[in-house]
Amino acid sequence: MPTKTNQWILLSVLALILILSALVFIPMEKNLVFIDNREAALSAFIKVEGDAFQINYTHSIHLSDVLESYELSPDDNLRMVELEYEDFNIGMPSNAGEGETFVEKDGKYLITNMNREVSDFRLFVGDIDADLFLLANGQEYDLKKTLDRGKSYTVKVQRLSLFEQLEGVNLNEQ
């Protein structure tokens, strides 16, 4: 017959196991994630301090720099807030939308006051030698060194558990 001390120890161990399991398997931390579209697998993630980041890339057709600025919204969406580019060619807007401001400055075009909110967007990592950087947390991350060239990724905000974080590359640790 188990004693009260043994029962207390057993209950304590079970409670500890449940608490540790919760800490490991329940998604808690909000991250910007890159999910491989073919394999539907987490490829990389980053905890964005301050809830703002930028994607800086060389446009694949007209080979000029583009800088897209985003914020993470409170409801875990992505909000494009600014766009800077050098050329009106294919894929670039020729003016600002309603409520936005279009400015030409130092040979670049800038659209500000944007409020374009999406749940996710697709990012294609071209197999060409052109820049593709994530700017976040005061650092620059070369996405062509982390993500596979020739693949497309879904970029979105997702809460990850500690266990899920074992699957992808943590950009915060690079």
Buried (B, 14 or more C-beta within 10 A) or exposed (E): EEEEEEEEEEEEEEEEEEEEEEEEEEBEEBBBBBBBBEEEEBBBBBBBEEBBBBBBBBBEEBEEBBBBBBBBBEEEBBBBBBBBBBBEEEEBEEEBEEEBEBEEEEEBBBBBEBEBBEEBBEBBBBEEEEBBBBBBBEEEBEBBEBBEEEBBBBBBBBEBBEEBBEEBBBBBEE
